[in-house]
Amino acid sequence: MSKVFIYPSTSLILSDMVARFGHEPLGAAIKIRERIQTPGFDSPPLQMTPEDPKKGLKYAAVEVPAGVRGRMAIFGPLIEEAEAAVIVNDSDLAFGCMGCARTDELVKFMIRQRKDIPILEIVYPSNEDEGLAFVDSIKNFLDGLSAKEVPK
Amino acid sequence: MPKEYNPEFVGTVTKYVFVESPDITPQHLSIRAYEISQGVMIKETCFGLQITGMPEDVEKVIAALREMDPYHILVKDRGFPPGDKRRCRANLGGARPGYFGHEFEMGLLRHISKGLKAMENGVKPNEKSVNAITYHDKPLLDTERLEEIAVSKSRESANKEADTGAANNSITK
């Protein structure tokens, strides 16, 4: 079972596909859950603290807005942890403010910089035939990961 | 002074179960989930269920629910437990954060469900569809082409200036 980073990281379809075909999806919910379940000081709504933009300095420079660095404190460790990635490009779902948009660009850039992991880049389907191609490409990609795994 | 935060449901996971099926409703799902639940918390919603509990218990319930309609039931993780005041629209008003993302993907689920079913039946996608879902990086603007555009634009503006200058001269004469 490989850890597969998904983008958009809140995607229902990608999260389900990865879990359905026997791997672990790495999405935003996992890191949010960690924060929500950790005691400390109250910092609603996402329990993001002033420490997070500091952690984000590992991934973005100091002049980059704190919003981007804070978001990178969530996504950065997931990208580092990932053993593969599935990216759905041009998704309406990933539309957002400048903080989100710049973070998205940085996230995709960081994944593409990871030359040691396999990456699948696709777009959302718009009809049933493309739906089949979409599911089939993800299945083949994930089956390829399973084949590469060394049996224990 | 910052307020102390003591989390609830520590060590649990929460999963969304979405159903987009002509045969199964969220009510069917919740009844089945209650039948097999082993101390997990189940909340019925308009799109399916939210299930909270220890990871292995939640996985067992979800595996059983998936069997009801494997092509039309999709599952994803959630960071917050159900009814959390920071997320629940009962407290916030309006759509729940993340609702629009789900709404967008729910519109695509019919294609995914058909795809899953066809794949299970051994159907292979055609080349046109594979090409359509493959991401093609948009080519960057060639520097020579950029220079051409810049030169042509500067020529156009220079010609316009010359024309207006000539027209003004003829008026003054």
Interface residues (C-beta under 8 A of the other chain):
Chain A: P8 T10 S11 L12 I13 S15 D16 A19 P25 G27 A28 A29 I30 K31 I32 R33 R35 I36 Q37 T38 P39 G40 F41 D42 S43 P44 P45 L46 Q47 I87 N89 D90 D92 L93 E121 I122 V123 Y124 P125 S126 N127 E128 D129 E130 G131 L132 A133 F134 V135 D136 S137 K139
Chain B: P2 K3 E4 Y5 N6 P7 F9 V10 G11 T12 V13 T14 Y16 F18 L74 V75 K76 D77 R78 G79 F80 P81 D84 R86 R87 P97 G98 G101 H102 F104 E105 M106 L108 L109 R110 H111 I112 S113 K114 G115 L116 A118 M119 V123 K124 P125 N126 K128 S129 V130 A132 I133 T134 Y135
